[in-house]
């Protein structure tokens, strides 16, 4: 076994199946360059023939394209295959005068060209509101750990951390989330 990302990479999500014969992952590398005097924490995609060597890196989504984030974005759970595209839960970090907030949103990626964004939510789908999401090891934080699709009952189960100290579960409609994208 080897590490899946280089040390200067944070937050990777592996697609559950090969696409076009390659393994695919979403990732948020630490910035290697700045734009406009600010470090960029954008969402990228890379592929691998063997889970060891990664390349063909593509920018998928930039921070400025996510309305509920102004600082960082990144993958939060492995993508879920739907008939309309790959549904991916993402996190967005917004820094305001009142503090830093980690919220969750979603995007839909093309099934065969997953670097192409078909759509995304225009707002967060989950933001810190409960006591265990507002106060803890990392205040004002909801951060997805995994998502399970229940296609038969049109449900998505989203497991997420609250303030980096507990695990919560949110349940919603899978089709409504896809349509929101």
PyMOL commands that set and color helices and strands:
alter all, ss='L'
color gray80, all
select helices_A, chain A and resi 63-65+131-134+174-180
alter helices_A, ss='H'
color red, helices_A
select strands_A, chain A and resi 9-14+23-29+34-35+38-39+43-48+54-61+72-75+80-82+85-96+99-109+117-120+142-150+155-162+166-173
alter strands_A, ss='S'
color yellow, strands_A
deselect
rebuild
show_as cartoon
